[in-house]
Amino acid sequence: MHKLLLSIFICLIIFPVYLSAQDTIPNNNYRPKIGLVLSGGGAKGMAHIGALKVIEELGIHPDYITGTSMGSIMGGLYSIGYKANELDSIVKIIDWGKMLSDQIPLSNVVPEEKYYYRRYLFEFDLTKRGPVLPAGVVIGQGISEEMNYLTWHIAGVNKFDDYPIPFRCVASDLISGEPYIFDSGNLATAMRSSMAIPSAFSPVLLDSMLLVDGGVLNNMPIKACKEMGADIIIAVNVGTKEHPKVEDFRTIGDILMGSAMIRSNFETKQSADLVDIMIEPALDNYSSASFFNGNEIIELGETAAREKYVELSNLADFINQFPKKETIKIPTNLQQLYIEDIKVEGLKRLNKQFVLGKFGLEKRHTYTKKDIDEGLHLLMGTRYIDNVNYELALGNHGYIITLKPTEAFPSKYNFSIHYDNVYKASAIFNIAMRNYIIRGSSFKFSGEVSEYPQINSEYIDYIGHKQKTGGYLNAHWELSPIPYIKDNGEEVGDFNQHTTIFEGGLLISPNVKRMIKFGAFYKRLTSNSSGGIIDILIEDVDKVGNQFWGLNLKYIKNSLDKQFFPTVGNTFNVDIEYPIGFSSIYKGSQESKGLLADYIASPNESYLKLLISFKHHLPITSKLNFSYYASIGGATKDMSSTQYFTFGGLESIKRYQDTPFIGLTTKEISAQQFIMGSLNFRYEVLNNLYLKASGNIIDYKTNYDDLSFGALNTLGSDDVVFGGGISVSYQSIIGPIEAGYGRNSIHNKNRWYFTAGFPF
C-alpha cells in the first residue's frame, strides 16, 4: 500500500512536465520511452558530453537518440556503446588542428610531389572554363578516418535500429532541398554527411544525393525522435538561440550562418513544444570553431544539465518504477582487424592495381588503425587522389575493406604570395597536370613574379602501374642579385645573375622517401650590365659568364613529417656532376675582358663536383625540437667561379647553389670547397608560434690547393666563419612568417631576416 501511494505521489509531482507522456501509458507494465535529441553547433557540440555525464549519473538510459552535425557524432557514438567518459577522452586526445586540415604527413607523399605539397595558399581545379573553387575548405579526410575507426566494432550492422540504442541523424540534400534522415547504412558516412557545414566541409556524394550539414534544414531533429516512438524527450541545444540579438551578427561568418539556419530555427521553434526537458548550455563566448576549448565547453554542458538536475532526477525516479529494459553491450575497444579481402570502388581514371599497390596493405593480414590510415595517406600522397573513405563488412573469416577514393581533378592551379627582405614582394603560381598528358605522367609549371623572378618546370613519365621507374625533364630559370660586400661587411652594390638549367634522364623511386636520378644537364650562368656593381667596377660590359654541360647523378631522401616546422625525420641529398663541355660567354669591350678572365674562363672543363647535405630533426619534448645540419661540397679540380657554392640567409628563400647560414646575408660568401655544420633549437611558445636559436660554422676555400678540411689549426683563420642568431616564426594561414637576427665572426655586422608567405 505504501509503495502504491509513493508511486501516485511521484506521478503527481512530474505530471505537469510529462503530461504528453501520460496518455501513452496504458498500464503499469508499459515503460515510457525516453528520446534524446542532440543539436548541431560545431565545436560547441562537445557540450553534449557534459550533459551525457549527468544523464548517465542519474541512471537515465535513452531508448532513442537523434542528432544533427556534431550532435550526430556524439549521439551516433553514444548509441553504439561509447560512454560519456570515453567520449570525453576521445575529444581531448584528438589533434583538432591536424584533423581539420586534411594534412597528411609529408613522409607519405611521393618524392616528386614533396616539394609542392602544402606550399600554396589557394588550390583550384583547372577546367576549360578556368580555375574553379573547391567545394569546401576541408575535405574531411581526418574526420572520416576517426569516424571509421570508432565504428569498427559495428561493421556488418546495417540498420541503426539494431544498435544498443536506436539512432537517427539528419543531413540536408542539396539536390532535392529536403532533409535526409539516416536510418541505415554506414554510420561513419552518416555522421560525416550530417556535419558537412557548407563551404567549410566538402559535401558527401551518396547515391543521387549531395549531402551537407543537417543543421541547414533541421538542427534539432525533435520530430524524428518522436516518430521513432519517444514518449519523453530530453533535448540538448547548443546551436540555436531562441531570441538572437543584433550584436550576435557582427561578422560575415555570423551573418552567413544565421542566414543558412533560418529554416532550421523555424523548424526548431515549431517542434520545441514536444520537448519535456531542454538543456541549453551558456556558450555565448564560444563559436562553432572553438575546438581547442573542449574542456571548458564540456564543463558548461555539465553545468547546464545540473541546472535541470531536479527535473532529470524526477524523471529517473519515475522511470525506475517500471521494469528495466535489457541493454545490449558491444565492446568498443577493437584495436586491429584481420583483412580478408580488399576492394576498390568508384574509379574513373586510375587503375585498380595502381590503387591497391600504393595502398600497400595485403589480404589475409592483420592491421591496426595506424596501418590502415598510413595506407590511405600513401594513396593521397600520390596526389592523384584527394581523399579516401572506406567501409568495412564482415567476411567469412574477418573483414572486407572497400576503398572509396575520390580522384583528384587532373589539372590544378595553385597560387600564393610571398615577401622577404632580399627578393621583396612576389606572386607565386603553379599549374600541375597529373595523369593528364599521358597516363602515369606528371607535369608542373611554376613561376614567381617579382623584381627577381623565377620559372621552374618539371615533367615525369612513369613506366608501369607501380610508378617506380620513369623518365624526367627539368627546366629552371632565375634572376638573382649577387651582393658585393667589402671586408668590413658593408654591401656596396650587386650585380644580376641569370641562371638557366636543363636536366633530363632516368629516375628510380623505390619508396615514398627516396628518389635516384641519373641523366644529363646543361647550365648557363651570365651576369649582365644593369646598373649594378659591374658598371661601377668595369665599363663597357653587357654580358659575362659561361655555360657547361655534362652528366649528373642525384640521390634524394626526405622523411620529414611536415613541409614547414618539421618535428621528426631527416633529409639526405647527394648531387654529383661531371661536366664534359664548357664555353665562355662575353659581350663587351676587349679591354675589360682581361679584367674578367677569372669569371669568364674555367681552369678545368672536366672534373667531379660533389655536394652532400644531411639534416635531422629530433623531438626533445612535445614543444622543444632539436635539429642538426651537416654539408660538404667541392670538386676534384678548380672550377669556374660561377660554379662556386654560395652561403647565407634563410632556408625559405635559398636559390640555386645557396646553402643557408644564419649570421650571413644571402650569398654573402662563396667557395668551391667547404665543410659546414649547424645546430638549431626550436621551441613552440604558443600554438604555431616558435622561437628558434641557431649556430653554425663553415670552413671554406676558394683555392683547391689550400683546402684544409677539419684541420684544427684552421679554426682561427680567415677561412673559418662562425655565425648564429635567433628568430621568431609563426605558421599562419598565408604561410610561415619569420623574423630573425644574426651575426658572424668575419666582421660582426648585424644581419636581419624577414620572410612572410609560402616560398617559391
C-alpha positions in Angstrom: 0.0 0.0 0.0 2.8 2.4 0.9 4.6 1.6 -2.4 1.4 2.4 -4.3 0.9 5.7 -2.5 4.5 6.6 -3.2 4.1 5.8 -6.9 1.0 8.0 -7.1 2.8 10.9 -5.3 5.8 10.8 -7.8 3.4 10.7 -10.7 1.5 13.8 -9.4 4.8 15.7 -9.0 6.0 15.1 -12.5 2.6 15.2 -14.1 2.9 18.8 -15.4 6.2 18.1 -17.0 5.3 14.8 -18.6 1.6 15.4 -19.4 2.1 14.4 -23.0 3.6 11.1 -22.0 0.8 10.1 -19.7 -1.8 9.4 -22.4 0.6 6.8 -23.9 0.9 4.7 -20.8 -1.8 2.0 -20.9 -0.8 0.2 -17.8 1.9 -0.1 -15.1 3.9 -2.6 -17.2 4.5 -0.2 -20.1 7.8 1.6 -19.7 7.7 5.1 -21.3 10.3 5.5 -23.9 12.9 8.3 -23.5 14.3 10.1 -26.5 17.5 12.1 -26.5 17.9 14.9 -29.1 21.4 16.4 -29.7 21.6 19.6 -31.8 24.3 20.7 -34.1 26.7 23.5 -33.2 30.2 22.6 -34.4 32.7 22.6 -31.6 30.0 23.7 -29.2 28.6 20.2 -29.7 31.3 19.0 -27.3 28.9 20.3 -24.5 26.8 17.2 -25.2 29.4 15.1 -23.4 28.9 17.1 -20.2 25.2 16.7 -20.4 25.5 13.0 -21.0 27.7 12.7 -17.9 24.8 14.0 -15.8 22.2 11.9 -17.6 24.4 8.8 -17.0 25.0 9.7 -13.4 21.2 9.7 -12.8 20.9 6.3 -14.4 18.8 7.5 -17.3 19.1 5.3 -20.4 17.7 6.8 -23.6 15.7 4.5 -25.8 16.3 6.5 -28.9 18.8 9.1 -30.0 18.6 11.6 -32.8 21.2 14.2 -33.7 22.5 16.7 -36.2 26.0 17.8 -37.1 28.2 17.5 -34.0 25.1 16.1 -32.3 25.1 13.3 -34.8 28.7 12.4 -34.0 28.2 12.5 -30.2 24.8 10.8 -30.5 25.9 8.2 -33.0 28.9 7.1 -30.9 26.8 7.0 -27.7 24.3 4.9 -29.5 26.9 2.2 -30.4 28.2 1.8 -26.9 30.6 4.6 -26.0 30.0 6.1 -22.6 30.3 9.8 -21.7 33.8 9.4 -20.1 35.0 7.6 -23.3 33.7 10.4 -25.5 35.4 12.9 -23.1 38.8 11.1 -23.6 38.3 10.9 -27.4 37.7 14.6 -28.0 40.6 15.5 -25.7 43.3 13.4 -27.4 42.2 14.3 -30.9 44.6 16.7 -32.7 41.9 19.0 -34.0 44.3 21.2 -36.0 45.5 18.1 -37.9 42.1 16.6 -38.2 40.5 19.8 -39.6 43.3 20.5 -42.1 43.3 17.2 -44.1 47.1 17.4 -43.9 48.9 14.0 -44.2 52.5 13.6 -43.1 55.0 14.8 -45.7 56.7 11.4 -45.3 53.7 9.8 -47.0 53.9 12.0 -50.1 55.7 10.6 -53.2 59.2 12.1 -53.8 58.3 14.1 -56.9 55.4 15.8 -55.0 57.1 16.6 -51.7 58.4 20.0 -52.7 55.0 21.1 -53.9 52.9 19.7 -51.1 51.1 22.3 -48.9 53.2 25.1 -50.5 50.4 27.3 -51.7 47.7 29.5 -50.2 45.0 28.5 -52.7 44.4 25.4 -54.8 41.8 25.3 -57.6 40.7 22.7 -60.2 41.8 24.0 -63.5 39.0 23.4 -66.1 38.4 24.6 -69.6 36.4 27.5 -68.0 39.3 28.4 -65.8 40.1 27.9 -62.1 37.2 26.5 -60.1 36.9 27.0 -56.3 36.9 23.8 -54.2 33.6 22.5 -52.7 34.9 23.2 -49.2 37.8 24.4 -47.2 38.2 21.0 -45.6 37.6 17.7 -47.5 37.1 15.9 -44.2 39.8 13.1 -44.5 40.8 13.3 -40.9 37.3 13.2 -39.6 36.4 10.3 -41.8 39.4 8.3 -40.6 38.5 8.9 -37.0 34.8 8.1 -37.5 35.6 4.9 -39.4 37.9 3.7 -36.7 35.4 4.5 -33.9 32.8 2.4 -35.7 34.9 -0.6 -36.4 33.1 -2.7 -33.8 29.7 -2.4 -35.6 30.9 -3.4 -39.0 28.1 -5.6 -40.5 25.3 -3.9 -38.5 23.5 -2.2 -41.3 20.3 -1.0 -39.5 20.6 1.8 -37.0 17.7 0.2 -35.1 20.0 -2.7 -34.3 22.4 -0.5 -32.3 22.4 -0.7 -28.5 20.4 2.5 -28.7 18.4 3.0 -32.0 19.7 6.1 -33.8 18.8 8.6 -36.5 20.8 11.6 -37.8 19.9 14.3 -40.3 21.7 15.6 -43.4 20.5 18.1 -46.0 20.3 17.1 -49.7 21.3 20.0 -52.0 19.7 18.2 -54.9 16.1 17.8 -53.5 16.3 20.6 -51.0 14.9 18.3 -48.3 16.3 16.8 -45.1 17.6 13.2 -45.4 17.3 11.1 -42.3 19.8 8.2 -42.0 18.3 5.1 -40.5 20.7 2.5 -42.1 24.0 2.2 -44.0 27.4 3.1 -42.9 27.4 5.1 -39.6 30.7 6.9 -40.3 29.3 8.2 -43.7 26.1 9.2 -42.0 27.9 11.2 -39.3 30.3 12.8 -41.8 27.4 13.8 -44.0 25.4 15.3 -41.1 28.3 17.6 -40.1 29.4 18.8 -43.6 29.0 22.5 -42.9 28.5 24.2 -46.3 31.7 25.9 -47.6 33.7 24.7 -44.6 33.5 20.9 -45.4 33.1 19.3 -48.8 29.6 17.8 -49.3 29.2 14.0 -49.4 28.0 12.3 -52.6 25.8 9.4 -51.7 23.8 7.7 -54.5 22.0 10.6 -56.3 22.2 12.9 -53.3 24.7 15.6 -52.4 24.6 15.9 -48.7 25.6 18.8 -46.4 25.1 19.6 -42.7 21.7 18.7 -41.4 21.6 21.9 -39.4 20.8 23.8 -42.6 17.2 22.3 -42.5 16.8 20.7 -39.1 19.3 21.4 -36.4 17.3 19.7 -33.7 15.5 16.6 -35.0 12.9 16.5 -32.3 10.0 15.2 -34.6 12.3 12.4 -35.9 12.8 11.3 -32.3 9.1 11.5 -31.6 8.4 9.4 -34.7 10.8 6.7 -33.5 8.5 6.2 -30.5 9.8 8.5 -27.8 7.2 9.4 -25.1 9.5 11.7 -23.2 12.1 13.9 -24.9 15.3 15.4 -23.5 17.0 17.8 -25.8 20.4 19.5 -25.6 20.5 22.7 -27.6 24.0 24.1 -28.4 23.3 25.8 -31.7 20.1 27.8 -31.7 19.3 30.9 -29.8 15.6 31.4 -29.1 15.9 35.2 -29.2 19.1 36.3 -31.0 20.2 39.9 -30.8 21.7 42.3 -33.3 25.1 42.0 -31.7 25.1 38.3 -32.3 25.6 39.1 -36.0 28.8 41.1 -36.1 30.9 39.2 -38.7 30.3 37.8 -42.2 30.5 34.3 -40.8 27.8 35.2 -38.2 25.5 36.5 -40.9 26.1 33.6 -43.3 25.5 31.1 -40.6 22.4 33.0 -39.4 21.0 33.1 -42.9 21.7 29.4 -43.5 19.9 28.5 -40.3 16.7 30.5 -40.8 14.6 27.5 -41.9 16.2 25.2 -39.3 15.5 27.7 -36.5 11.9 27.9 -37.6 11.6 24.1 -37.5 13.1 24.0 -34.0 10.6 26.5 -32.7 7.7 24.6 -34.3 8.7 21.4 -32.5 10.0 22.9 -29.2 6.7 22.1 -27.5 7.4 18.4 -27.9 10.5 18.7 -25.6 10.0 17.8 -22.0 13.4 18.8 -20.6 15.5 21.3 -22.5 19.2 21.7 -21.6 20.8 24.8 -23.0 24.5 25.4 -22.1 25.7 29.0 -21.9 28.1 29.1 -24.9 27.9 32.7 -26.0 31.7 33.1 -25.6 32.5 30.2 -28.0 32.0 29.6 -31.7 31.4 26.5 -33.8 35.2 26.6 -34.5 36.3 26.6 -30.8 37.7 23.0 -31.0 40.7 23.9 -28.8 38.4 24.9 -25.9 37.0 21.4 -25.4 37.5 21.2 -21.6 35.6 24.5 -20.9 32.8 23.6 -23.4 32.3 20.1 -21.8 32.1 21.7 -18.3 29.5 24.1 -19.5 27.4 21.3 -20.8 27.6 19.5 -17.5 26.7 22.8 -15.7 23.6 23.3 -17.8 22.5 19.7 -17.2 22.9 20.1 -13.5 20.7 23.2 -13.6 18.0 20.7 -14.8 19.0 18.2 -12.1 15.7 18.2 -10.3 13.7 17.5 -13.4 16.2 14.9 -14.6 16.2 13.3 -11.1 12.4 13.2 -11.0 12.4 11.6 -14.5 14.9 8.9 -13.3 12.7 8.1 -10.3 9.7 7.9 -12.5 11.3 5.6 -15.0 12.8 3.3 -12.3 9.2 2.3 -11.3 9.0 0.2 -14.5 10.8 -2.9 -15.4 14.3 -2.2 -16.6 14.9 -2.7 -20.3 17.6 -5.0 -21.5 20.7 -3.3 -22.7 22.9 -4.5 -25.5 26.6 -4.3 -24.7 29.1 -4.2 -27.6 32.9 -3.9 -26.8 34.2 -0.7 -28.3 37.9 -1.3 -27.9 38.6 -3.1 -31.2 42.3 -2.4 -31.8 43.1 -4.4 -35.0 41.4 -6.1 -38.0 42.0 -9.2 -39.9 41.5 -8.1 -43.5 40.1 -11.0 -45.5 39.8 -9.0 -48.8 40.4 -5.5 -50.2 38.0 -4.0 -52.8 38.1 -0.7 -54.7 35.0 1.3 -55.9 34.4 4.4 -57.9 37.5 4.6 -60.1 37.2 6.7 -63.3 40.8 7.3 -64.5 43.0 5.4 -62.1 43.8 1.7 -62.4 42.7 -0.6 -59.6 46.1 -2.3 -59.4 47.7 1.1 -59.0 45.4 1.9 -56.1 46.0 -1.4 -54.4 49.8 -1.2 -54.9 50.0 2.3 -53.4 47.7 1.3 -50.6 50.3 -1.2 -49.5 48.2 -3.4 -47.4 47.6 -7.0 -48.4 44.8 -9.5 -48.0 44.9 -12.1 -45.2 46.8 -9.9 -42.8 46.0 -8.2 -39.5 46.3 -4.4 -39.3 45.9 -1.6 -36.8 44.3 1.8 -37.3 47.8 3.3 -37.8 48.4 0.8 -40.6 45.2 1.5 -42.4 45.5 5.3 -42.1 49.0 5.2 -43.4 47.8 3.2 -46.4 45.1 5.9 -47.0 47.8 8.6 -46.7 50.0 6.9 -49.2 47.2 6.9 -51.7 46.6 10.6 -51.1 50.4 11.2 -51.2 50.4 10.3 -54.9 48.3 13.5 -55.4 46.1 11.6 -57.8 43.6 11.2 -55.0 42.0 14.0 -52.9 40.7 11.8 -50.2 39.9 8.1 -49.4 37.0 6.8 -47.4 36.4 3.1 -46.7 33.8 0.8 -45.4 34.0 -2.5 -43.5 31.9 -5.6 -44.0 32.0 -8.9 -42.3 33.6 -11.7 -44.3 33.8 -15.4 -43.6 37.0 -15.2 -41.5 37.5 -11.5 -40.9 36.6 -8.2 -42.5 36.3 -7.0 -46.1 37.5 -3.4 -46.6 36.2 -1.4 -49.5 38.2 1.6 -50.5 36.3 4.5 -52.0 38.8 7.0 -53.3 37.8 10.4 -54.7 40.1 11.1 -57.6 41.7 14.5 -57.8 40.9 16.7 -60.8 43.9 16.1 -63.2 44.7 19.8 -63.6 45.3 22.1 -60.6 46.1 25.8 -60.3 47.8 27.0 -57.2 48.5 30.5 -56.1 50.3 32.2 -53.2 52.0 35.5 -52.2 55.4 36.0 -50.6 57.6 38.7 -49.2 61.2 38.7 -47.9 63.8 41.4 -47.4 66.1 40.1 -50.1 63.9 39.5 -53.1 60.9 41.7 -52.0 57.3 41.0 -52.8 56.2 38.3 -55.2 53.2 36.4 -56.5 53.7 32.7 -57.0 51.7 30.4 -59.2 51.8 26.8 -60.1 50.0 24.7 -62.7 50.0 20.9 -62.1 48.8 18.3 -64.5 48.8 14.8 -63.1 47.8 11.7 -65.1 46.6 14.1 -67.7 49.0 14.3 -70.7 49.9 10.6 -70.6 48.7 8.1 -68.0 51.4 7.9 -65.3 52.8 11.3 -66.2 53.1 14.5 -64.1 53.8 18.0 -65.4 54.3 21.1 -63.3 55.0 24.7 -64.2 55.7 27.2 -61.5 56.5 30.9 -61.7 57.5 33.7 -59.2 56.5 37.2 -60.5 58.8 39.7 -58.7 61.7 42.0 -59.1 63.8 38.9 -59.2 61.6 36.3 -61.0 62.0 32.5 -61.2 60.5 29.9 -63.5 60.5 26.1 -63.0 59.0 23.3 -64.9 59.2 19.5 -64.4 57.9 16.6 -66.4 57.9 13.0 -65.2 56.6 10.0 -67.1 56.5 6.7 -65.1 56.5 3.3 -66.6 54.2 0.6 -65.2 51.4 0.5 -62.7 53.7 0.7 -59.6 55.2 4.0 -60.8 58.7 3.4 -59.5 60.8 4.0 -62.7 60.5 6.5 -65.4 62.0 9.5 -67.2 62.2 13.1 -66.3 62.8 16.6 -67.8 63.5 19.7 -65.7 63.9 23.3 -66.7 64.8 26.2 -64.4 65.5 29.9 -64.9 66.1 32.6 -62.3 67.3 36.2 -61.9 69.1 36.8 -58.7 71.2 39.6 -57.2 74.7 38.8 -56.2 75.9 41.2 -53.5 79.3 42.8 -53.5 80.4 43.1 -49.8 83.6 44.7 -48.6 85.8 43.1 -45.8 84.1 45.3 -43.2 80.7 43.8 -44.0 79.3 46.8 -45.9 77.4 46.0 -49.0 78.3 48.5 -51.8 76.3 47.0 -54.6 75.3 43.9 -56.5 75.0 42.5 -60.0 72.3 40.5 -61.6 72.9 36.8 -62.4 70.8 34.9 -64.9 70.8 31.1 -64.3 69.3 28.7 -66.8 69.3 24.9 -66.2 68.0 22.0 -68.3 68.1 18.4 -67.0 66.8 15.1 -68.2 67.3 11.4 -67.7 66.0 8.3 -65.8 64.7 8.1 -62.3 64.0 5.4 -59.8 61.6 5.9 -56.9 61.8 2.8 -54.7 59.5 4.2 -52.0 58.0 7.5 -50.8 61.2 8.6 -49.1 63.8 8.2 -51.8 64.5 9.0 -55.4 67.5 8.5 -57.6 68.1 10.5 -60.8 70.7 9.9 -63.5 70.9 12.0 -66.6 72.5 14.9 -68.5 72.5 18.6 -67.8 73.1 22.0 -69.4 73.7 25.1 -67.3 74.2 28.7 -68.4 75.1 31.4 -65.9 75.5 35.0 -67.1 75.7 38.5 -65.4 74.5 41.5 -67.3 75.1 45.2 -67.1 72.0 46.6 -65.5 73.2 49.5 -63.3 74.8 47.2 -60.7 78.3 46.6 -59.4 79.7 45.6 -62.8 79.0 49.2 -64.0 80.8 50.6 -61.0 83.9 48.4 -61.3 84.3 47.9 -65.1 82.8 49.8 -68.0 81.6 48.6 -71.4 80.4 45.1 -70.3 77.0 44.0 -71.4 77.1 40.3 -70.6 79.6 37.9 -69.0 79.5 34.3 -67.8 79.8 30.7 -69.1 77.9 27.6 -69.9 78.7 23.9 -69.5 77.1 20.6 -69.9 77.7 17.0 -68.7 76.3 14.1 -66.7 74.8 14.1 -63.2 73.7 11.7 -60.5 71.3 12.7 -57.7 70.2 10.8 -54.6 67.3 12.5 -52.7 65.9 11.3 -49.4 63.2 13.1 -47.4 61.4 11.5 -44.4 60.3 14.8 -42.7 56.8 14.8 -41.3 56.0 18.4 -42.4 56.9 20.8 -45.1 57.4 23.6 -42.6 58.4 23.3 -39.0 59.0 19.6 -39.1 59.3 17.7 -35.8 60.8 14.4 -36.9 62.6 12.9 -39.8 65.6 13.8 -42.0 66.8 14.8 -45.4 69.9 13.4 -47.1 70.9 14.7 -50.6 73.8 13.7 -52.8 74.5 15.7 -56.0 77.3 14.6 -58.3 78.1 16.4 -61.6 80.7 15.6 -64.2 81.0 18.4 -66.8 82.2 17.3 -70.2 81.9 20.5 -72.1 82.4 24.2 -71.4 82.4 27.6 -73.2 82.7 31.2 -72.2 80.1 33.9 -72.7 81.2 37.5 -73.1 79.8 40.6 -74.7 81.7 43.9 -74.1 84.9 45.7 -74.8 88.1 43.8 -75.4 89.9 46.0 -72.7 87.5 44.8 -70.0 87.6 41.2 -71.0 91.0 40.6 -69.5 89.9 42.0 -66.1 87.1 39.5 -66.0 89.1 36.5 -67.1 88.7 34.6 -63.8 84.9 35.0 -64.1 84.6 34.0 -67.8 87.1 31.2 -68.0 87.2 27.8 -66.3 90.5 26.4 -65.1 89.2 22.9 -66.0 86.5 21.6 -68.2 86.1 18.1 -66.8 86.0 17.3 -63.1 83.8 15.7 -60.5 81.7 18.2 -58.4 80.1 16.8 -55.3 77.6 18.2 -52.8 76.3 16.2 -49.8 73.9 17.5 -47.2 72.2 15.9 -44.2 69.6 17.3 -41.8 67.9 15.5 -38.9 65.1 16.7 -36.6 64.7 15.2 -33.2 61.8 16.0 -30.8 63.1 16.5 -27.3 59.7 17.2 -25.8 56.3 18.0 -27.4 57.3 21.6 -27.6 61.1 21.6 -28.0 62.7 20.4 -31.2 66.4 19.9 -31.9 67.9 19.6 -35.4 71.4 19.5 -36.8 72.7 20.0 -40.3 76.0 19.0 -42.0 77.1 19.6 -45.5 80.2 19.2 -47.6 81.0 20.3 -51.1 83.8 20.5 -53.5 85.4 19.3 -56.7 88.4 17.3 -57.9 89.8 20.3 -59.7 89.5 24.1 -59.6 86.1 25.3 -61.1 84.8 28.4 -62.7 83.7 30.9 -60.1 80.1 30.6 -61.5 80.2 27.0 -60.2 81.0 28.1 -56.6 78.7 27.3 -53.7 77.2 30.3 -52.0 76.2 30.8 -48.3 74.0 32.9 -46.2 70.4 33.7 -45.5 67.3 31.6 -44.6 66.2 28.1 -45.8 62.9 29.6 -47.1 64.5 31.9 -49.6 67.5 29.9 -50.9 68.1 29.7 -54.6 70.5 27.9 -56.9 73.7 26.8 -55.2 72.7 28.5 -51.9 73.3 27.0 -48.5 71.5 28.7 -45.6 73.8 30.2 -43.0 72.4 32.3 -40.1 74.6 35.3 -39.5 75.4 35.9 -43.1 73.2 37.7 -45.7 72.1 35.7 -48.8 75.1 34.8 -51.0 77.5 36.7 -48.7 80.4 34.3 -49.2 81.2 31.8 -51.9 83.6 28.9 -52.2 84.5 25.9 -54.3 85.4 23.7 -51.3 83.6 23.7 -47.9 82.5 21.8 -44.9 79.9 23.2 -42.6 77.5 22.3 -39.8 74.7 23.8 -37.8 72.7 23.2 -34.6 69.2 24.5 -34.1 66.8 24.6 -31.1 63.2 25.4 -31.8 60.6 25.9 -29.1 56.8 26.2 -29.6 55.9 29.1 -27.3 52.2 29.1 -28.2 50.2 27.1 -30.8 52.1 27.6 -34.1 54.4 30.3 -32.6 58.0 29.3 -32.5 61.2 30.7 -31.0 64.4 29.4 -32.6 68.1 29.7 -31.8 70.8 28.7 -34.4 74.5 28.3 -34.5 76.6 27.3 -37.5 80.3 27.1 -38.6 81.9 26.8 -42.0 85.4 26.1 -43.1 85.7 27.1 -46.8 88.3 27.7 -49.5 88.3 29.4 -52.9 91.6 27.7 -53.9 91.7 24.0 -54.3 95.4 23.7 -53.3 94.8 25.4 -50.0 92.0 23.1 -48.9 92.3 22.0 -45.2 89.0 20.5 -44.2 88.7 19.9 -40.5 92.3 20.8 -39.5 92.3 22.2 -36.0 94.8 25.0 -36.9 92.3 26.5 -39.3 89.6 27.3 -36.8 91.1 30.7 -36.2 91.8 31.5 -39.8 90.0 33.9 -42.1 88.5 30.9 -43.9 86.5 29.7 -40.9 83.3 31.5 -40.1 81.1 31.2 -37.0 77.6 32.5 -37.1 74.4 32.4 -35.1 71.2 34.1 -34.4 67.6 33.9 -33.1 64.3 34.1 -34.9 60.6 34.2 -34.2 58.3 32.3 -36.5 54.6 31.8 -36.9 52.7 29.3 -39.1 49.9 31.5 -40.4 47.2 30.9 -42.9 49.2 32.7 -45.6 52.3 30.6 -44.8 55.3 30.8 -42.5 56.2 34.2 -41.2 59.7 34.6 -39.8 61.7 37.5 -38.4 65.3 36.9 -37.3 68.6 38.5 -36.3 72.1 37.1 -36.7 75.9 37.9 -36.6 79.1 36.3 -37.8 82.7 36.2 -36.9 84.0 37.9 -40.1 83.0 41.5 -39.3 80.4 41.2 -36.5 77.8 43.1 -38.6 74.1 42.8 -37.8 72.2 40.7 -40.3 68.4 40.9 -40.3 65.9 38.5 -41.8 62.2 38.7 -42.6 60.0 36.5 -44.7 56.2 36.0 -44.9 54.2 33.7 -47.0 54.8 30.4 -48.8 58.2 30.4 -50.5 58.7 29.5 -54.2 
